[in-house]
C-alpha cells in the first residue's frame, strides 16, 4: 500500500476530486494548508500599507491506495491540477505498513 500526498492550488480541488472519483478513488482526506516553495510569498496592499505574505494557501490531498493504482492516481492529479505556472504543487508517495479500520477491525487492503 502507498500513501499519495498531493499539494495543489485551492481552485483545482473540485476538478481533481471529480477526476479521482472517475477512476474509482472514493476515499480522500483534504486539508487546507499554507506554505511556499520556489513560488515564495507575495506582497499585498492593506489599508495603504504593503506587507509580505510568506505562506500561500494550498490544499493537501491524501490518498491511501493499493500499489497498482498509484500511477493512475498520480497521472490523474498531474493532468487535472497542472496550470503550467509556478506553484502548481508537488506529489509525495510513501509506503504504508499497516491500515486498520477502527469501526470493523479490518486491516490492510480490506480497510482502505
Secondary structure, 3 states (H helix, E strand, C coil): CEEEEEEECHHHHHHHHHHHHHCCCCCCEEEEEEECCCCCCEEEEECCEEEEECCEEEEEEEEEECHHHHHHHHHHHHHHHCCCCCCCCEEEEEECCCCECCCCCCEHHHHC
